Amino acid sequence: MTIKIDGISQVLDILTGLFSAVKKAANLSQERKSEMKDALANTAGLIDETLTILKQHLSTLITRMREGEYDVARHLLVELGNFQEWEARYRRFLLCDELREAAFNLERKGMYQLADNLILGDPRRIQQLMWDYIGGEANAAKSVSEMLMNLSQLEQQVNTNPGFVVEQLEAARKEVQACRQQFLDLEIQIREAVA
């Protein structure tokens, strides 16, 4: 079972690249740089918050499995396929006004071109990535959705192979925590640069 959430990792790469580009931009005022950095930090924080909710849900599932509460665990696993709290948080992230404003500001100021040259060396590539993974929900949401759907299928093995179910849930929680920590570290780095 694949437990990677590649789309979220790509969002992290994009935010990191944009932060780097904003830091290096010589043609922006300190105030403008600060506004953009703050918007990027808010976005990283919002993603961290979303991943925390998912991690807490996985931790609850693991606890229920270890305590032999298989009926509760099966119910929680089925919920993963349609995890409403995750969806609500993710939509909030997608509709984040600060992020959209930062994206438009970066576009207006020619920051994508600067970021392209510094990071990817491919004109307009970072701009496209920004809108693909942040401005549009398809790719990042799809990778998380696939992970949740795969995990929800473990419901069929709760009684027959509980050790395997716990192992898979722990691996998923570890992956979510690793992603979460990266966004938390990025938020801290950006906020320290803003100060």
C-alpha contacts under 8 A as a table, 3 or more apart, distances in Angstrom:
res1	aa1	res2	aa2	distance
1	M	150	N	7.06
1	M	168	Q	7.94
2	T	147	M	7.03
2	T	150	N	7.73
3	I	147	M	5.69
3	I	171	A	7.14
3	I	172	A	5.56
3	I	175	E	7.09
4	K	143	S	7.85
4	K	147	M	7.14
4	K	172	A	7.80
4	K	175	E	6.68
5	I	8	I	5.78
5	I	9	S	6.69
5	I	140	A	7.88
5	I	143	S	5.27
5	I	144	V	5.57
5	I	147	M	6.88
5	I	175	E	7.72
5	I	176	V	7.91
6	D	9	S	4.99
6	D	10	Q	6.26
6	D	140	A	7.35
6	D	143	S	6.15
7	G	10	Q	5.09
7	G	11	V	6.38
7	G	133	Y	7.25
7	G	139	N	5.70
7	G	140	A	3.82
7	G	141	A	7.12
7	G	142	K	7.42
7	G	143	S	5.40
7	G	144	V	7.35
8	I	11	V	4.98
8	I	12	L	6.35
8	I	140	A	5.29
8	I	141	A	7.99
8	I	143	S	7.51
8	I	144	V	7.58
8	I	179	C	7.52
9	S	12	L	5.03
9	S	13	D	6.35
9	S	179	C	6.91
10	Q	13	D	4.96
10	Q	14	I	6.21
10	Q	133	Y	7.43
10	Q	140	A	7.74
11	V	14	I	5.08
11	V	15	L	6.18
11	V	130	M	7.88
11	V	133	Y	6.01
11	V	134	I	6.85
11	V	140	A	7.26
12	L	15	L	5.21
12	L	16	T	6.01
12	L	44	A	7.92
12	L	182	Q	7.61
12	L	183	F	6.69
13	D	16	T	5.10
13	D	17	G	6.03
14	I	17	G	5.03
14	I	18	L	6.06
14	I	126	I	7.30
14	I	129	L	7.16
14	I	130	M	6.47
15	L	18	L	5.05
15	L	19	F	6.03
15	L	40	L	6.69
15	L	44	A	7.72
16	T	19	F	5.13
16	T	20	S	6.17
16	T	186	L	7.12
17	G	20	S	5.05
17	G	21	A	6.16
17	G	115	A	6.79
17	G	119	I	6.69
18	L	21	A	4.98
18	L	22	V	6.10
18	L	112	Y	7.94
18	L	115	A	6.58
19	F	22	V	5.11
19	F	23	K	6.18
19	F	37	K	6.49
19	F	40	L	7.10
19	F	190	I	7.28
20	S	23	K	5.17
20	S	24	K	6.30
20	S	115	A	7.80
21	A	24	K	5.18
21	A	25	A	6.05
21	A	111	M	6.81
21	A	114	L	6.55
21	A	115	A	5.09
21	A	118	L	7.29
22	V	25	A	5.21
22	V	33	K	6.20
22	V	36	M	7.35
22	V	37	K	7.26
22	V	111	M	7.24
23	K	33	K	7.18
25	A	28	L	6.05
25	A	111	M	7.61
25	A	114	L	7.68
28	L	32	R	6.15
28	L	33	K	6.22
29	S	32	R	5.19
29	S	33	K	6.21
30	Q	33	K	5.08
30	Q	34	S	6.04
31	E	34	S	5.06
31	E	35	E	6.26
32	R	35	E	5.06
32	R	36	M	6.27
33	K	36	M	5.18
33	K	37	K	6.02
34	S	37	K	5.08
34	S	38	D	5.99
34	S	194	V	5.47
35	E	38	D	5.14
35	E	39	A	6.26
35	E	102	A	7.98
36	M	39	A	5.09
36	M	40	L	6.25
36	M	102	A	5.48
36	M	105	N	7.79
37	K	40	L	5.10
37	K	41	A	6.05
37	K	190	I	6.15
37	K	191	R	7.42
37	K	193	A	7.88
37	K	194	V	6.42
38	D	41	A	4.99
38	D	42	N	6.07
38	D	190	I	7.33
38	D	191	R	6.83
38	D	194	V	6.83
39	A	42	N	5.12
39	A	43	T	6.28
39	A	98	E	5.05
39	A	99	L	5.63
39	A	101	E	7.91
39	A	102	A	6.09
40	L	43	T	5.09
40	L	44	A	6.25
40	L	98	E	7.84
40	L	99	L	6.48
40	L	102	A	7.29
40	L	187	E	7.77
40	L	190	I	7.58
41	A	44	A	5.07
41	A	45	G	6.09
41	A	186	L	7.39
41	A	187	E	4.68
41	A	188	I	7.64
41	A	190	I	5.70
41	A	191	R	6.28
42	N	45	G	5.02
42	N	46	L	6.12
42	N	98	E	7.51
42	N	99	L	7.91
42	N	187	E	7.35
43	T	46	L	5.00
43	T	47	I	6.28
43	T	93	F	6.93
43	T	96	C	7.41
43	T	98	E	7.62
43	T	99	L	6.28
44	A	47	I	5.21
44	A	48	D	6.20
44	A	183	F	5.34
44	A	184	L	6.86
44	A	186	L	6.83
44	A	187	E	5.42
45	G	48	D	4.97
45	G	49	E	6.17
45	G	183	F	6.89
45	G	184	L	6.49
45	G	187	E	5.97
46	L	49	E	5.01
46	L	50	T	6.28
46	L	93	F	6.22
47	I	50	T	5.01
47	I	51	L	6.18
47	I	90	Y	7.72
47	I	93	F	6.78
47	I	180	R	7.61
47	I	183	F	6.98
48	D	51	L	5.16
48	D	52	T	6.08
48	D	180	R	5.11
48	D	181	Q	7.59
48	D	183	F	5.74
48	D	184	L	6.03
49	E	52	T	5.06
49	E	53	I	6.52
50	T	53	I	5.33
50	T	54	L	6.61
50	T	86	W	6.50
50	T	89	R	5.67
50	T	90	Y	6.67
51	L	54	L	5.03
51	L	55	K	6.09
51	L	176	V	6.37
51	L	177	Q	7.55
51	L	179	C	7.79
51	L	180	R	5.80
52	T	55	K	4.98
52	T	56	Q	6.10
52	T	177	Q	7.73
52	T	180	R	6.96
53	I	56	Q	5.16
53	I	57	H	6.30
53	I	85	E	7.81
53	I	86	W	7.01
54	L	57	H	5.12
54	L	58	L	6.32
54	L	86	W	6.66
54	L	176	V	7.56
55	K	58	L	5.08
55	K	59	S	6.13
55	K	173	R	5.61
55	K	176	V	6.25
55	K	177	Q	6.79
56	Q	59	S	4.99
56	Q	60	T	6.20
57	H	60	T	5.16
57	H	61	L	6.31
58	L	61	L	4.99
58	L	62	I	6.24
58	L	169	L	6.42
58	L	170	E	7.74
58	L	172	A	7.74
58	L	173	R	6.04
59	S	62	I	5.09
59	S	63	T	6.21
59	S	170	E	7.99
59	S	173	R	7.19
60	T	63	T	5.12
60	T	64	R	6.22
61	L	64	R	5.16
61	L	65	M	6.22
61	L	73	A	5.64
61	L	76	L	6.59
61	L	77	L	7.43
61	L	169	L	7.67
62	I	65	M	5.11
62	I	66	R	6.15
62	I	166	V	5.85
62	I	169	L	6.53
62	I	170	E	7.18
63	T	66	R	5.14
63	T	67	E	6.12
64	R	67	E	5.13
64	R	68	G	6.22
64	R	69	E	5.04
64	R	70	Y	6.84
64	R	72	V	6.83
64	R	73	A	5.67
65	M	68	G	5.13
65	M	69	E	5.78
65	M	70	Y	5.94
65	M	73	A	6.05
65	M	158	V	7.82
65	M	162	P	6.98
65	M	166	V	6.71
66	R	69	E	7.62
66	R	166	V	7.64
69	E	72	V	5.59
69	E	73	A	6.22
70	Y	73	A	4.84
70	Y	74	R	5.95
70	Y	158	V	6.27
70	Y	159	N	6.75
71	D	74	R	5.17
71	D	75	H	6.33
72	V	75	H	5.14
72	V	76	L	6.22
73	A	76	L	5.04
73	A	77	L	6.04
73	A	155	E	7.67
73	A	158	V	7.53
74	R	77	L	5.05
74	R	78	V	6.23
74	R	155	E	4.95
74	R	156	Q	7.87
74	R	158	V	6.62
75	H	78	V	5.23
75	H	79	E	6.35
75	H	155	E	7.84
76	L	79	E	5.00
76	L	80	L	6.55
77	L	80	L	5.23
77	L	81	G	7.44
77	L	151	L	6.85
77	L	152	S	4.61
77	L	153	Q	7.46
77	L	154	L	7.02
77	L	155	E	5.64
78	V	81	G	5.82
78	V	82	N	7.56
78	V	152	S	5.07
78	V	153	Q	7.49
78	V	155	E	6.56
79	E	82	N	5.28
79	E	83	F	5.43
79	E	152	S	7.19
80	L	83	F	4.82
80	L	148	L	5.36
80	L	149	M	6.63
80	L	151	L	7.10
80	L	152	S	5.43
81	G	145	S	7.43
81	G	148	L	5.53
81	G	149	M	4.67
81	G	151	L	7.83
81	G	152	S	5.52
83	F	86	W	5.48
83	F	87	E	6.35
84	Q	87	E	4.96
84	Q	88	A	6.09
85	E	88	A	5.11
85	E	89	R	6.21
86	W	89	R	5.22
86	W	90	Y	5.98
87	E	90	Y	5.03
87	E	91	R	6.04
88	A	91	R	5.19
88	A	92	R	6.21
89	R	92	R	5.00
89	R	93	F	6.25
90	Y	93	F	4.99
90	Y	94	L	6.23
90	Y	141	A	7.79
91	R	94	L	4.91
91	R	95	L	6.06
92	R	95	L	5.13
92	R	96	C	5.94
93	F	96	C	5.08
94	L	134	I	6.43
94	L	135	G	6.67
94	L	136	G	7.37
94	L	137	E	6.67
95	L	100	R	7.61
96	C	99	L	5.38
96	C	100	R	6.44
97	D	100	R	5.16
97	D	101	E	6.00
98	E	101	E	5.10
98	E	102	A	6.07
99	L	102	A	4.98
99	L	103	A	6.09
100	R	103	A	4.98
100	R	104	F	6.21
100	R	135	G	7.14
101	E	104	F	5.16
101	E	105	N	6.03
102	A	105	N	5.00
102	A	106	L	5.99
103	A	106	L	5.16
103	A	107	E	6.20
103	A	130	M	7.66
104	F	107	E	5.01
104	F	108	R	6.12
105	N	108	R	5.09
105	N	109	K	6.06
106	L	109	K	5.26
106	L	110	G	6.19
106	L	111	M	4.78
106	L	112	Y	6.36
107	E	110	G	5.33
107	E	111	M	5.93
107	E	112	Y	6.03
107	E	127	Q	7.64
108	R	111	M	7.55
110	G	113	Q	5.58
110	G	114	L	6.63
111	M	114	L	4.94
111	M	115	A	5.97
112	Y	115	A	4.94
112	Y	116	D	5.92
112	Y	124	R	6.56
112	Y	126	I	6.04
112	Y	127	Q	5.46
113	Q	116	D	4.98
113	Q	117	N	6.35
113	Q	123	P	6.21
113	Q	124	R	6.30
113	Q	126	I	7.96
114	L	117	N	5.31
114	L	118	L	6.24
115	A	118	L	5.04
115	A	119	I	5.65
115	A	120	L	7.37
115	A	126	I	6.81
116	D	119	I	5.40
116	D	120	L	4.96
116	D	121	G	5.15
116	D	122	D	5.60
116	D	123	P	5.57
116	D	124	R	6.54
116	D	125	R	6.49
116	D	126	I	5.78
117	N	120	L	6.09
117	N	121	G	4.48
117	N	122	D	6.83
117	N	123	P	7.20
118	L	121	G	6.58
120	L	125	R	7.36
120	L	126	I	7.35
122	D	125	R	5.59
122	D	126	I	7.93
123	P	126	I	7.70
124	R	127	Q	5.21
124	R	128	Q	6.29
125	R	128	Q	5.17
125	R	129	L	6.19
126	I	129	L	4.95
126	I	130	M	6.01
127	Q	130	M	5.09
127	Q	131	W	6.46
128	Q	131	W	5.34
128	Q	132	D	5.98
129	L	132	D	4.94
129	L	133	Y	5.93
129	L	134	I	7.90
130	M	133	Y	5.60
130	M	134	I	5.49
130	M	135	G	6.46
131	W	134	I	5.35
131	W	135	G	4.12
131	W	136	G	5.72
132	D	135	G	6.02
132	D	136	G	5.15
132	D	137	E	7.25
132	D	138	A	7.41
132	D	139	N	6.95
133	Y	136	G	5.75
133	Y	137	E	6.18
133	Y	138	A	7.17
133	Y	139	N	5.84
133	Y	140	A	5.80
134	I	137	E	6.37
134	I	140	A	7.91
136	G	139	N	7.79
137	E	140	A	6.19
137	E	141	A	5.66
137	E	142	K	7.95
138	A	141	A	5.51
138	A	142	K	5.73
139	N	142	K	5.09
139	N	143	S	6.44
140	A	143	S	5.43
140	A	144	V	6.56
141	A	144	V	5.30
141	A	145	S	5.88
142	K	145	S	4.96
142	K	146	E	6.00
143	S	146	E	5.17
143	S	147	M	6.39
144	V	147	M	5.12
144	V	148	L	6.24
145	S	148	L	5.10
145	S	149	M	6.02
146	E	149	M	5.07
146	E	150	N	6.04
147	M	150	N	5.15
147	M	151	L	6.18
148	L	151	L	5.06
148	L	152	S	6.06
149	M	152	S	5.02
149	M	153	Q	6.53
150	N	153	Q	5.38
150	N	154	L	7.27
151	L	154	L	5.44
151	L	155	E	7.89
151	L	168	Q	7.68
151	L	169	L	7.36
152	S	155	E	5.85
153	Q	156	Q	6.20
154	L	157	Q	5.38
154	L	158	V	6.63
154	L	165	V	6.15
155	E	158	V	5.43
156	Q	159	N	7.70
157	Q	160	T	5.12
157	Q	161	N	5.21
157	Q	162	P	6.64
157	Q	165	V	6.83
158	V	161	N	5.85
158	V	162	P	4.98
158	V	165	V	6.37
159	N	162	P	5.94
161	N	164	F	5.56
161	N	165	V	6.53
162	P	165	V	5.02
162	P	166	V	6.21
163	G	166	V	5.22
163	G	167	E	6.14
164	F	167	E	4.97
164	F	168	Q	6.18
165	V	168	Q	5.22
165	V	169	L	6.16
166	V	169	L	5.05
166	V	170	E	6.01
167	E	170	E	5.18
167	E	171	A	6.23
168	Q	171	A	5.08
168	Q	172	A	6.21
169	L	172	A	5.05
169	L	173	R	6.08
170	E	173	R	5.00
170	E	174	K	6.06
171	A	174	K	5.06
171	A	175	E	6.26
172	A	175	E	5.10
172	A	176	V	6.17
173	R	176	V	5.07
173	R	177	Q	6.01
174	K	177	Q	5.05
174	K	178	A	6.13
175	E	178	A	5.11
175	E	179	C	6.31
176	V	179	C	5.17
176	V	180	R	5.96
177	Q	180	R	4.87
177	Q	181	Q	5.97
178	A	181	Q	5.20
178	A	182	Q	6.39
179	C	182	Q	5.19
179	C	183	F	6.47
180	R	183	F	5.26
180	R	184	L	6.13
181	Q	184	L	4.93
181	Q	185	D	5.98
182	Q	185	D	5.10
182	Q	186	L	6.13
183	F	186	L	4.99
183	F	187	E	6.06
184	L	187	E	5.09
184	L	188	I	6.22
185	D	188	I	5.14
185	D	189	Q	6.11
186	L	189	Q	5.01
186	L	190	I	6.08
187	E	190	I	5.16
187	E	191	R	6.02
188	I	191	R	5.12
188	I	192	E	6.03
189	Q	192	E	5.25
189	Q	193	A	6.30
190	I	193	A	5.04
190	I	194	V	6.24
191	R	194	V	4.96
191	R	195	A	6.34
192	E	195	A	5.28
